[in-house]
Amino acid sequence: MAISADTPEESQENLIQKAGLNFPVLSDGNAEAIRSYDLLLRGAGENGRDIGGTAAFLVDPSGTVRWRTLNEEGAQKFLEAAKSLQ
């Protein structure tokens, strides 16, 4: 699954459909989960909007993070890739 700072409608329209994702994208509009994983990028999104950094985590049933990888290229590369889906 993925977690996005977008609303469910934005995720459905802009991410899931355009990218052809076949897994759930959860909305974290208050960025609670994004903050708990220290991935909040304040003002890094379009029009100065807060977004979540890109990362992947493997979490076991007890909630322990067993593996993670962070995108070191930053928000700009992510935004460029996302815009290319339009």
C-alpha positions in Angstrom: 0.0 0.0 0.0 1.0 3.6 -0.4 0.3 6.6 1.9 -0.3 10.0 0.4 -0.9 13.5 1.8 -3.6 13.9 -1.0 -7.3 13.5 -0.4 -8.8 10.1 -1.4 -10.3 11.8 -4.5 -6.9 13.3 -5.5 -5.1 10.0 -5.0 -7.7 8.2 -7.1 -7.7 10.7 -9.9 -4.1 11.8 -10.0 -2.1 8.8 -8.8 -4.0 5.5 -9.0 -5.6 5.9 -12.4 -2.8 7.8 -14.2 -0.1 5.5 -12.9 -2.1 2.4 -13.2 -1.5 1.3 -9.6 -3.0 -2.0 -8.5 -2.6 -1.5 -4.8 -4.4 0.7 -2.3 -3.3 4.3 -1.7 -4.3 5.6 1.7 -5.0 9.2 2.4 -3.1 10.9 5.3 -4.5 14.4 4.9 -3.2 15.5 8.4 0.2 13.9 7.6 0.2 11.9 10.9 1.7 8.8 9.4 4.0 10.8 7.1 5.3 12.7 10.2 5.7 9.6 12.3 8.1 8.2 9.6 9.8 11.6 9.4 8.9 12.1 5.7 7.1 15.4 5.7 8.4 17.9 3.2 7.0 21.2 4.2 6.1 23.4 1.2 7.8 21.1 -1.2 4.7 20.3 -3.3 2.8 22.2 -5.9 1.8 25.7 -4.8 3.8 25.3 -1.6 1.7 22.4 -0.4 3.2 19.9 2.2 3.9 16.5 0.7 5.3 13.2 1.9 8.8 12.2 0.8 9.1 9.0 -1.2 10.2 5.9 0.7 9.5 2.2 1.1 9.1 0.4 4.4 8.7 -3.3 5.4 6.7 -3.4 8.6 6.1 -6.6 10.5 2.8 -7.5 12.2 4.0 -6.0 15.5 4.6 -2.6 13.8 8.4 -2.9 13.8 10.1 -1.4 10.7 12.3 -4.3 9.4 13.6 -2.6 6.2 13.4 0.9 4.6 14.7 2.8 1.7 14.5 6.5 1.3 14.5 8.4 -2.0 17.5 10.7 -1.8 16.7 12.6 -5.0 14.2 14.8 -3.1 10.8 16.1 -3.8 11.6 17.9 -7.1 12.4 14.6 -8.9 9.3 13.0 -7.5 7.1 15.9 -8.6 8.6 15.9 -12.1 7.9 12.2 -12.4 4.4 12.6 -11.1 3.7 15.5 -13.6 4.8 13.3 -16.5 1.8 11.1 -15.7 -0.6 13.8 -16.8 
